[in-house]
Amino acid sequence: MDDYSVIIRPLITEQGMHFANVKGAYSFEVNKKANKAQIRKAVEKIYAVKVSKVRTANRTGKHRRRGSNFGMTSSWKKAVVFLESDYHIDLF
């Protein structure tokens, strides 16, 4: 799997920005099939940083209703990447 297909997009939220400033933890939406080693390698290559720890979570889709039709939103995978104390990522 290509490094640029592992990372789909960074998750820019208020809580995510707080964790980035306080703990050096950045959140990304990643490919469902990517494992922690692939995520670590992709973040280190794309952003030129040193990763200390990776945590992942599979987020299930939510049930939604539109009129009389029922459906679900897409399931996705989230990765929280902790960086070494000397590094940071400029997302803006």
Secondary structure, DSSP 8 states (H G I E B T S, - for coil): --HHHHEEEE---HHHHHHHHHT-EEEEEE-TT--HHHHHHHHHHHH---EEEEEEEEE---EEEETTEEEE---EEEEEEEE-TT------
